[in-house]
Amino acid sequence: MNPYVIFCLVLLALLILVVYFNIKYDMLKDISTAKRKPYSFSKVQLAWWSVIIIASFTSIIIVGHVIPAFNQSIIILLGISSGTTAAARLIDISDKSNPLISRTQDDESA
């Protein structure tokens, strides 16, 4: 089978899983008191890069029957995405504990 087709199928399967988990568990949404929670850019970014890397890794295993090594750029990319997600979470927690800060993601009208 064509490696491009395998990659597309694996990518599609992973994207479907991400959408399912987002619907079921609000995986990509911000911590908010609003009824309709907004999406968190940092969580979406982490999910996007994770899906691309896992799809590529899985496709290489299926096509080449060999387990590739993660190179330094992949680890740096995931580290930056993870750090961004962690920093965003810390900022949200800090803002939520400060009563003087108005969080727009908690507004129902937004």
N, C-alpha and C positions, 0 to 999 in steps of 0.2 A: 504494500500500500504506500502511497505517496506520503512522505514525511510532512508536507504542508497540510495535508488533509488530517493526518493524525494530530498535529499540533492544534488545528482548528477545532477538532472534536473534543480534545482534552480541555482546551480553553473554554469552549462552550459549556462543557459539563461543570467546570469549576465556577463559571459565572452564574450558572443556574443554581449551584449550591450557595453561592454568596447571596443571591437574591432571595432564595428560600430562607436562609438564616436571618436575613435582614427583615423579612416579613414576619417570621416567627418570633425572633428575639430582639429586634431593633438593633442589630449588630453595628450598623453604620450611623446610627443616630446619636445626637448629643444628649448629655444628661440635662434634662430640662423638666420644669414643672408644667409646661404647656401641654395641652391635650394632643396637639399634633407636633411632635418633636422635630426640630430641624436636623438636617444631616450634618455630620461632623466632617469637615474637609480632611482632617488628619487621619480619621479612621477610613475614609474612602480611599485616600492615597495609600495607606498601608495595605488595605485589601487589594487594591489594583496592582501594586508591585508584587505582592505575595502571589496573586493569581498568575501573573505573567511568569514569574520565576518558577513556580511549581509546575505550570503547564510546560514550560521549556524543559525543565528537569525530567518530568515524566515522559515527554515525547522523545527525548534522547535515550532514555532507558528502553522505551518500546521499540524504537527504530534501530538503535545501535547495539542493544543488549549489553550495554556497559553503563556503570554508574559514574556520572561525571562528578568532578570535584567543584565545589563552589570556589570561584576565584575571589580575589580581594575586592573587586568592584561590586560584586553581588552582595557581599557582606556589608560593605560600606553603604550601599543603597538601602538595604533592609535596616541597617543601624540608623541611618538618617530618618527613615520613615517611622521607625519605632521611637526614636527620640522626639520626633515631632508630635507623635501621638501622646507620649508621656508628658511632654511639656504642655500640650493643650489641656490635658486632663488636670494637671497641677494648677494651671491658670483658672480653669473652670471651678475647681474646688476652692481656690483662694477667693475668687469673685463671689462664689455662693456664700461663703462664710462672712463676707463683709456686707453689712446691711446698707452701707452708703452707696454701693455700686448697683446700678440698674442694669440687669442683664436682659438684653433685647430678645434672646432666645427663649425667655420665660414668658414673654408677652403673647397673649392669645391672638392679637391682631396682626402680628408679624407674619 
